Amino acid sequence: MAPLVIAHRTCPRDAPENSLAGIAAAIASGADVVEIDVRRSSDGQPMLLHDRWLWRTARRPVRLEWVTAHRARRMELRGGGTVPMLAEGLAALGPTMRAAIDVKDRGAAAAVLSEVRNQHLEGRVLFWSQHEPAVRTAVAEAPELETSLLRDTDTPAELERFLADAGRLGVGGISAHWSQLGPELAQRCHDADLRLYAWCKTEAVEPEKLALLDGLVTDWPATVRSQIGPSGA
């Protein structure tokens, strides 16, 4: 089966990252999944944001955790639009698009799961995080979701710890560093019933690595879509 095409941070080459316009761009690109990042405001509301600080995307020298959702919602993103609530992002998926929610705030899992269930999207959401508390919450409280552990690993020893932690936590998938993709890792994931994801930072994707994956995270979803063929093919 062809890997899922996952639009990284809502197509930042075509629209502001983690924006409603970016979700629309991901849908138009033919991606199977759009990746969104989530952090909480000072009043506990899950919102779409990658960094702790709002400076890079909204030119505001504050952290999201310092401001209310109402205030953050009024901050304009570079390139247009405002910082969206998770609820808005999920509502923008339309009838078929799936979402990979990368939970950047280790304590945000419960709020994320609540909104996913509120919109009845359990079958269309992948729960991702590098934070073990968030992963443990999702595995325990939302077994109907596929939960993946994310981690950059640079050495064989780090990769071994990563796989051991994935097994200990009982996740359904991992996202591995592109440099460590290979047949051995793919086989180990297959044997452990783990889905294998990775982010490729370049437009060109080595076919031999693409063939190993269950899903590719990319800033060029339309290019990858044309490379592997129509969704579901």
ZIBELNOR-V244134 format. One record per pair of residues at least 4 apart in sequence whose ideal C-beta (glycine too) atoms are under 8 Angstrom apart, sorted by the first residue. I is the first residue (numbers start at 1). J is the second residue. D is the distance in Angstrom with one decimal. If there is no record, write none. Layout:
BEGIN
i=[I | I]
j=[J | J]
d=[D | D]
END
This chain:
BEGIN
i=[2 | 2 | 2 | 3 | 3 | 3 | 3 | 3 | 3 | 4 | 4 | 4 | 4 | 4 | 4 | 5 | 5 | 5 | 5 | 5 | 5 | 5 | 5 | 5 | 5 | 5 | 5 | 5 | 6 | 6 | 6 | 6 | 6 | 6 | 6 | 6 | 6 | 6 | 6 | 6 | 7 | 7 | 7 | 7 | 7 | 7 | 7 | 7 | 7 | 7 | 7 | 8 | 8 | 8 | 8 | 8 | 8 | 9 | 9 | 9 | 9 | 9 | 9 | 9 | 9 | 10 | 10 | 10 | 10 | 10 | 10 | 10 | 10 | 10 | 10 | 10 | 10 | 10 | 10 | 11 | 11 | 11 | 11 | 11 | 11 | 11 | 11 | 11 | 12 | 12 | 12 | 12 | 13 | 13 | 14 | 14 | 14 | 15 | 15 | 15 | 15 | 15 | 15 | 15 | 16 | 16 | 16 | 16 | 16 | 16 | 16 | 16 | 17 | 17 | 17 | 18 | 18 | 18 | 18 | 18 | 18 | 18 | 18 | 18 | 18 | 19 | 19 | 19 | 19 | 19 | 19 | 19 | 20 | 20 | 20 | 20 | 20 | 20 | 21 | 21 | 21 | 21 | 22 | 22 | 23 | 23 | 23 | 23 | 23 | 23 | 23 | 24 | 24 | 25 | 26 | 26 | 26 | 26 | 27 | 27 | 27 | 27 | 27 | 29 | 29 | 29 | 30 | 30 | 30 | 30 | 30 | 31 | 31 | 31 | 32 | 32 | 32 | 33 | 33 | 33 | 33 | 33 | 33 | 34 | 34 | 34 | 34 | 34 | 35 | 35 | 35 | 35 | 35 | 35 | 36 | 36 | 36 | 36 | 36 | 36 | 36 | 37 | 37 | 37 | 37 | 37 | 37 | 38 | 38 | 38 | 38 | 38 | 38 | 38 | 38 | 38 | 38 | 38 | 38 | 39 | 39 | 39 | 39 | 39 | 39 | 39 | 39 | 39 | 40 | 40 | 40 | 40 | 40 | 40 | 40 | 40 | 40 | 40 | 41 | 41 | 41 | 41 | 41 | 41 | 41 | 41 | 41 | 42 | 42 | 42 | 42 | 42 | 43 | 43 | 44 | 45 | 45 | 45 | 45 | 45 | 46 | 46 | 46 | 46 | 46 | 46 | 46 | 46 | 47 | 47 | 47 | 47 | 47 | 47 | 47 | 47 | 48 | 48 | 48 | 48 | 48 | 49 | 49 | 49 | 49 | 49 | 50 | 50 | 51 | 51 | 51 | 52 | 52 | 52 | 52 | 53 | 53 | 53 | 54 | 54 | 54 | 54 | 54 | 54 | 54 | 54 | 54 | 54 | 55 | 55 | 55 | 57 | 57 | 57 | 58 | 58 | 58 | 58 | 58 | 59 | 60 | 62 | 62 | 63 | 64 | 64 | 65 | 67 | 67 | 68 | 69 | 69 | 70 | 71 | 72 | 73 | 73 | 73 | 73 | 74 | 75 | 75 | 76 | 76 | 76 | 77 | 77 | 77 | 84 | 84 | 84 | 85 | 86 | 86 | 86 | 86 | 86 | 87 | 87 | 87 | 87 | 88 | 89 | 89 | 90 | 90 | 90 | 90 | 90 | 90 | 91 | 93 | 93 | 93 | 93 | 93 | 97 | 98 | 98 | 98 | 99 | 99 | 99 | 99 | 100 | 100 | 100 | 100 | 100 | 101 | 101 | 101 | 101 | 101 | 101 | 102 | 102 | 102 | 103 | 103 | 103 | 103 | 103 | 103 | 103 | 103 | 104 | 104 | 104 | 105 | 105 | 106 | 106 | 106 | 106 | 106 | 107 | 107 | 108 | 108 | 109 | 109 | 109 | 109 | 109 | 109 | 109 | 109 | 109 | 110 | 110 | 110 | 111 | 112 | 112 | 113 | 113 | 113 | 113 | 113 | 113 | 113 | 114 | 115 | 116 | 116 | 116 | 116 | 116 | 117 | 117 | 121 | 122 | 122 | 122 | 123 | 125 | 126 | 126 | 126 | 126 | 126 | 127 | 127 | 127 | 127 | 127 | 127 | 127 | 128 | 128 | 128 | 128 | 129 | 129 | 129 | 129 | 129 | 129 | 129 | 130 | 130 | 130 | 131 | 132 | 132 | 132 | 132 | 133 | 134 | 135 | 135 | 135 | 135 | 135 | 136 | 136 | 137 | 138 | 138 | 138 | 139 | 139 | 139 | 139 | 139 | 142 | 146 | 146 | 146 | 147 | 147 | 147 | 148 | 148 | 148 | 148 | 148 | 148 | 148 | 149 | 149 | 149 | 149 | 149 | 149 | 149 | 149 | 150 | 150 | 151 | 151 | 151 | 151 | 151 | 151 | 152 | 153 | 153 | 153 | 153 | 153 | 153 | 153 | 154 | 154 | 154 | 155 | 156 | 157 | 158 | 159 | 159 | 159 | 159 | 160 | 161 | 162 | 162 | 162 | 163 | 163 | 163 | 163 | 164 | 165 | 166 | 166 | 166 | 166 | 167 | 171 | 172 | 172 | 172 | 173 | 173 | 173 | 173 | 173 | 174 | 174 | 174 | 174 | 174 | 175 | 175 | 175 | 175 | 176 | 176 | 176 | 176 | 176 | 176 | 177 | 177 | 178 | 178 | 178 | 178 | 178 | 180 | 181 | 181 | 181 | 181 | 181 | 181 | 181 | 182 | 182 | 183 | 183 | 184 | 185 | 185 | 185 | 186 | 186 | 186 | 186 | 187 | 188 | 189 | 189 | 189 | 190 | 195 | 195 | 196 | 196 | 196 | 196 | 197 | 197 | 197 | 197 | 197 | 198 | 198 | 198 | 198 | 199 | 199 | 199 | 200 | 200 | 200 | 200 | 200 | 201 | 203 | 203 | 203 | 203 | 205 | 205 | 205 | 205 | 205 | 205 | 206 | 207 | 207 | 208 | 209 | 210 | 210 | 210 | 210 | 216 | 218 | 218 | 220 | 221 | 222 | 223 | 224 | 225 | 225 | 225 | 228 | 229]
j=[228 | 229 | 233 | 210 | 213 | 214 | 215 | 216 | 228 | 32 | 33 | 98 | 214 | 215 | 216 | 29 | 30 | 31 | 32 | 33 | 215 | 216 | 218 | 221 | 224 | 225 | 228 | 231 | 31 | 32 | 33 | 34 | 35 | 100 | 197 | 215 | 216 | 217 | 218 | 221 | 11 | 22 | 25 | 26 | 29 | 31 | 33 | 34 | 35 | 218 | 221 | 12 | 35 | 199 | 217 | 218 | 219 | 17 | 18 | 22 | 35 | 36 | 37 | 50 | 219 | 15 | 16 | 17 | 18 | 19 | 21 | 22 | 23 | 25 | 26 | 34 | 35 | 36 | 48 | 15 | 22 | 25 | 26 | 29 | 31 | 34 | 219 | 221 | 16 | 17 | 22 | 219 | 219 | 220 | 22 | 25 | 29 | 19 | 21 | 22 | 24 | 25 | 79 | 81 | 21 | 22 | 57 | 77 | 78 | 79 | 80 | 81 | 22 | 50 | 57 | 22 | 36 | 37 | 48 | 49 | 50 | 57 | 83 | 84 | 89 | 23 | 48 | 77 | 79 | 80 | 81 | 84 | 24 | 81 | 84 | 88 | 89 | 92 | 25 | 79 | 80 | 81 | 26 | 34 | 27 | 34 | 36 | 89 | 92 | 93 | 97 | 28 | 92 | 29 | 31 | 34 | 97 | 221 | 31 | 34 | 93 | 94 | 97 | 221 | 222 | 225 | 221 | 222 | 225 | 230 | 231 | 97 | 221 | 225 | 98 | 215 | 231 | 97 | 98 | 99 | 100 | 126 | 215 | 93 | 97 | 98 | 99 | 100 | 99 | 100 | 101 | 102 | 128 | 217 | 48 | 86 | 89 | 99 | 100 | 101 | 102 | 48 | 49 | 50 | 101 | 102 | 104 | 46 | 47 | 48 | 49 | 86 | 101 | 102 | 103 | 104 | 105 | 108 | 112 | 46 | 47 | 49 | 52 | 64 | 65 | 104 | 105 | 108 | 44 | 45 | 46 | 47 | 64 | 65 | 105 | 107 | 108 | 111 | 45 | 47 | 64 | 65 | 67 | 68 | 69 | 71 | 72 | 64 | 65 | 66 | 67 | 68 | 68 | 69 | 111 | 68 | 69 | 85 | 86 | 111 | 85 | 86 | 87 | 105 | 108 | 111 | 112 | 115 | 64 | 69 | 72 | 73 | 83 | 84 | 85 | 86 | 83 | 84 | 85 | 86 | 89 | 54 | 57 | 64 | 83 | 104 | 57 | 104 | 55 | 56 | 57 | 63 | 64 | 65 | 104 | 61 | 62 | 63 | 58 | 59 | 60 | 61 | 62 | 63 | 64 | 72 | 75 | 83 | 59 | 60 | 61 | 77 | 78 | 83 | 75 | 76 | 77 | 78 | 83 | 78 | 75 | 66 | 67 | 67 | 72 | 83 | 105 | 71 | 72 | 72 | 73 | 85 | 74 | 75 | 83 | 82 | 83 | 84 | 85 | 82 | 82 | 83 | 80 | 81 | 82 | 81 | 82 | 83 | 88 | 89 | 92 | 89 | 90 | 101 | 111 | 112 | 115 | 91 | 115 | 118 | 119 | 92 | 93 | 99 | 99 | 115 | 116 | 119 | 121 | 125 | 119 | 97 | 98 | 99 | 121 | 124 | 124 | 124 | 125 | 126 | 121 | 124 | 125 | 126 | 125 | 126 | 128 | 215 | 217 | 112 | 116 | 125 | 126 | 127 | 128 | 128 | 129 | 150 | 108 | 109 | 112 | 127 | 128 | 129 | 131 | 134 | 108 | 129 | 131 | 131 | 134 | 129 | 131 | 132 | 133 | 134 | 133 | 134 | 112 | 134 | 113 | 127 | 129 | 133 | 134 | 135 | 137 | 138 | 141 | 114 | 137 | 141 | 115 | 116 | 127 | 117 | 127 | 137 | 138 | 141 | 142 | 145 | 118 | 119 | 121 | 122 | 125 | 142 | 145 | 121 | 122 | 125 | 142 | 144 | 145 | 144 | 145 | 145 | 146 | 147 | 148 | 173 | 135 | 138 | 142 | 145 | 146 | 147 | 148 | 147 | 148 | 150 | 175 | 134 | 135 | 138 | 147 | 148 | 149 | 150 | 149 | 150 | 151 | 135 | 136 | 149 | 165 | 169 | 137 | 138 | 139 | 147 | 149 | 169 | 171 | 140 | 169 | 141 | 142 | 145 | 147 | 143 | 147 | 169 | 170 | 171 | 147 | 172 | 173 | 195 | 171 | 172 | 173 | 171 | 172 | 173 | 174 | 175 | 195 | 197 | 162 | 165 | 166 | 169 | 171 | 173 | 174 | 175 | 174 | 175 | 158 | 162 | 165 | 174 | 175 | 176 | 177 | 158 | 159 | 161 | 162 | 176 | 177 | 180 | 158 | 177 | 179 | 159 | 160 | 161 | 162 | 163 | 176 | 180 | 185 | 164 | 165 | 166 | 174 | 176 | 167 | 174 | 188 | 192 | 168 | 169 | 171 | 174 | 192 | 194 | 192 | 194 | 193 | 194 | 195 | 194 | 195 | 196 | 197 | 214 | 189 | 194 | 195 | 196 | 197 | 197 | 198 | 199 | 217 | 180 | 181 | 185 | 196 | 197 | 198 | 181 | 198 | 198 | 199 | 200 | 201 | 209 | 185 | 185 | 186 | 196 | 198 | 209 | 212 | 213 | 186 | 212 | 187 | 212 | 188 | 189 | 196 | 212 | 190 | 196 | 212 | 213 | 191 | 192 | 194 | 195 | 196 | 194 | 214 | 215 | 212 | 213 | 214 | 215 | 213 | 214 | 215 | 216 | 217 | 209 | 213 | 216 | 217 | 216 | 217 | 218 | 205 | 209 | 216 | 217 | 218 | 219 | 218 | 219 | 220 | 223 | 209 | 210 | 216 | 218 | 224 | 227 | 210 | 211 | 227 | 212 | 213 | 216 | 224 | 227 | 228 | 224 | 223 | 224 | 224 | 225 | 226 | 227 | 228 | 229 | 230 | 231 | 233 | 233]
d=[4.8 | 6.5 | 6.2 | 6.3 | 4.3 | 5.7 | 5.2 | 5.2 | 7.0 | 4.3 | 5.4 | 7.9 | 6.6 | 3.7 | 7.2 | 8.0 | 7.0 | 4.8 | 5.1 | 7.2 | 7.7 | 6.3 | 6.9 | 5.1 | 5.0 | 5.3 | 7.1 | 7.4 | 6.5 | 6.9 | 4.3 | 7.4 | 5.5 | 5.8 | 7.2 | 5.2 | 6.3 | 4.5 | 6.9 | 7.5 | 5.1 | 7.8 | 7.5 | 3.7 | 6.1 | 4.1 | 7.0 | 4.7 | 6.3 | 7.2 | 4.4 | 7.1 | 5.4 | 6.3 | 4.9 | 5.8 | 5.1 | 4.1 | 5.9 | 7.2 | 6.0 | 7.5 | 6.6 | 6.3 | 7.8 | 6.5 | 7.9 | 5.8 | 5.6 | 5.9 | 7.9 | 2.7 | 5.3 | 6.9 | 5.7 | 5.7 | 7.2 | 6.2 | 7.8 | 5.5 | 4.9 | 4.0 | 5.1 | 6.3 | 8.0 | 7.8 | 7.2 | 6.7 | 7.3 | 4.0 | 6.9 | 6.2 | 5.3 | 7.1 | 7.2 | 4.3 | 7.6 | 5.6 | 4.0 | 4.0 | 7.4 | 4.6 | 6.8 | 8.0 | 6.3 | 6.1 | 6.8 | 4.2 | 6.3 | 4.0 | 6.3 | 5.7 | 6.1 | 6.5 | 6.4 | 6.6 | 5.9 | 5.6 | 4.0 | 5.9 | 6.0 | 7.1 | 7.9 | 7.3 | 7.8 | 7.2 | 7.3 | 5.7 | 7.6 | 7.8 | 4.6 | 6.6 | 6.7 | 6.1 | 5.4 | 6.3 | 6.9 | 5.1 | 6.4 | 8.0 | 6.7 | 5.4 | 6.4 | 7.6 | 6.7 | 5.4 | 7.5 | 6.2 | 4.6 | 6.8 | 7.4 | 6.4 | 6.9 | 6.2 | 4.7 | 3.9 | 7.0 | 6.4 | 7.3 | 7.4 | 7.9 | 6.1 | 5.3 | 4.1 | 4.2 | 6.5 | 6.7 | 6.1 | 4.0 | 7.7 | 6.5 | 7.6 | 3.9 | 6.8 | 6.3 | 7.8 | 5.5 | 7.4 | 4.4 | 6.6 | 5.2 | 6.8 | 6.8 | 7.3 | 6.0 | 7.5 | 5.7 | 7.3 | 7.5 | 4.5 | 8.0 | 6.1 | 7.8 | 6.1 | 5.3 | 7.7 | 5.4 | 5.9 | 7.4 | 5.8 | 7.0 | 6.5 | 6.2 | 4.2 | 8.0 | 4.8 | 5.3 | 5.0 | 6.9 | 6.4 | 7.4 | 5.6 | 5.7 | 7.0 | 5.4 | 6.3 | 6.9 | 5.9 | 5.8 | 7.4 | 6.3 | 4.8 | 7.1 | 5.0 | 7.1 | 5.0 | 4.5 | 6.6 | 5.4 | 6.3 | 5.7 | 7.1 | 7.1 | 6.6 | 5.1 | 7.2 | 4.9 | 6.4 | 4.7 | 5.8 | 5.6 | 7.1 | 6.2 | 5.7 | 4.1 | 8.0 | 5.4 | 7.9 | 5.9 | 5.9 | 5.7 | 5.5 | 4.9 | 5.8 | 6.3 | 7.9 | 3.7 | 6.4 | 7.9 | 7.3 | 7.2 | 3.9 | 8.0 | 8.0 | 5.6 | 4.6 | 5.5 | 6.3 | 6.4 | 6.2 | 6.0 | 7.7 | 5.8 | 6.7 | 5.6 | 6.3 | 6.7 | 4.7 | 7.6 | 6.4 | 5.2 | 7.1 | 7.0 | 5.4 | 6.4 | 7.5 | 7.3 | 6.7 | 7.6 | 5.5 | 7.0 | 5.1 | 7.1 | 7.2 | 7.8 | 7.3 | 7.2 | 5.5 | 4.4 | 7.7 | 4.2 | 7.7 | 5.6 | 7.1 | 6.2 | 7.3 | 6.3 | 7.4 | 6.2 | 6.4 | 5.5 | 5.6 | 6.1 | 7.8 | 4.5 | 6.5 | 5.5 | 6.7 | 6.3 | 6.4 | 5.5 | 5.1 | 5.7 | 7.8 | 5.9 | 7.9 | 7.7 | 4.4 | 5.1 | 6.9 | 5.8 | 6.6 | 7.1 | 7.3 | 4.9 | 6.0 | 6.1 | 7.8 | 6.7 | 6.4 | 6.1 | 5.2 | 7.4 | 7.2 | 5.7 | 5.0 | 6.3 | 6.5 | 4.3 | 5.1 | 7.9 | 7.1 | 6.2 | 7.7 | 7.8 | 6.6 | 5.2 | 6.3 | 5.5 | 7.5 | 7.3 | 6.3 | 7.6 | 7.3 | 6.6 | 6.4 | 7.0 | 5.0 | 5.9 | 7.9 | 6.7 | 4.3 | 7.4 | 6.0 | 7.3 | 7.0 | 7.6 | 4.5 | 6.9 | 7.0 | 7.4 | 6.7 | 5.3 | 7.1 | 7.8 | 4.2 | 5.5 | 7.9 | 7.8 | 5.9 | 7.6 | 6.1 | 7.0 | 5.9 | 6.5 | 4.6 | 6.7 | 6.9 | 5.3 | 6.0 | 5.8 | 7.0 | 6.9 | 4.1 | 6.8 | 4.7 | 7.6 | 7.7 | 7.9 | 7.8 | 7.6 | 7.5 | 3.7 | 7.8 | 4.7 | 5.3 | 6.9 | 7.5 | 5.6 | 6.7 | 6.1 | 7.7 | 7.4 | 7.3 | 4.2 | 7.9 | 3.8 | 5.5 | 7.8 | 6.3 | 6.3 | 7.5 | 6.7 | 6.4 | 7.2 | 6.3 | 7.7 | 7.4 | 6.6 | 6.2 | 5.1 | 7.7 | 6.2 | 6.5 | 5.1 | 6.2 | 5.1 | 7.7 | 7.4 | 7.9 | 6.5 | 5.1 | 7.3 | 5.0 | 6.1 | 7.7 | 6.0 | 7.2 | 5.3 | 7.9 | 6.5 | 7.6 | 7.9 | 4.5 | 6.9 | 4.9 | 7.1 | 4.5 | 7.2 | 7.6 | 4.9 | 5.5 | 6.6 | 4.1 | 5.3 | 7.5 | 7.9 | 8.0 | 7.3 | 6.3 | 7.2 | 4.4 | 5.7 | 6.7 | 6.0 | 7.9 | 7.5 | 6.7 | 6.5 | 6.5 | 6.2 | 5.9 | 5.6 | 5.4 | 6.2 | 6.1 | 6.3 | 5.6 | 5.2 | 6.2 | 4.4 | 6.9 | 5.3 | 6.2 | 5.1 | 6.4 | 7.4 | 4.3 | 6.0 | 6.9 | 5.0 | 5.8 | 7.4 | 5.7 | 6.6 | 3.6 | 5.8 | 5.9 | 7.0 | 6.4 | 7.4 | 6.5 | 5.0 | 6.2 | 4.9 | 7.7 | 5.4 | 7.6 | 7.4 | 4.5 | 7.9 | 5.0 | 7.8 | 7.5 | 7.6 | 7.9 | 5.0 | 3.9 | 4.6 | 7.8 | 5.1 | 6.9 | 5.5 | 6.0 | 6.0 | 7.0 | 7.6 | 7.0 | 6.4 | 6.7 | 6.3 | 6.5 | 7.6 | 5.7 | 7.3 | 6.3 | 6.1 | 6.5 | 6.8 | 7.5 | 6.6 | 7.4 | 6.5 | 7.4 | 6.3 | 6.1 | 5.2 | 5.1 | 7.5 | 6.2 | 6.4 | 7.2 | 7.6 | 6.8 | 6.1 | 5.6 | 3.6 | 6.9 | 6.1 | 7.0 | 6.8 | 5.7 | 7.7 | 6.4 | 7.0 | 4.2 | 6.1 | 7.0 | 7.3 | 5.5 | 6.3 | 6.4 | 6.6 | 7.5 | 5.3 | 7.9 | 7.1 | 5.2 | 6.6 | 5.5 | 7.0 | 7.3 | 6.3 | 6.2 | 7.4 | 7.9 | 5.7 | 4.8 | 5.8 | 7.4 | 7.0 | 7.4 | 6.1 | 6.8 | 6.4 | 6.4 | 7.1 | 7.6 | 6.3 | 5.9 | 4.0 | 7.8 | 6.2 | 6.2 | 4.2 | 7.2 | 4.4 | 7.7 | 4.1 | 7.1 | 6.6 | 5.6 | 5.3 | 7.9 | 6.6 | 6.2 | 4.4 | 7.5 | 6.4 | 7.6 | 6.0 | 6.6 | 6.7 | 7.9 | 3.9 | 7.3 | 5.2 | 7.7 | 6.1 | 7.2 | 5.6 | 7.7 | 7.9 | 7.6 | 4.6 | 5.7 | 6.9 | 5.1 | 6.7 | 7.3 | 6.3 | 6.8 | 6.7 | 6.3 | 8.0 | 7.4 | 7.1 | 6.1 | 7.9 | 7.6 | 7.0 | 6.0 | 7.6 | 5.2 | 6.1 | 5.9 | 6.6 | 6.5 | 6.3 | 7.9 | 7.7 | 7.4 | 7.7 | 4.2]
END
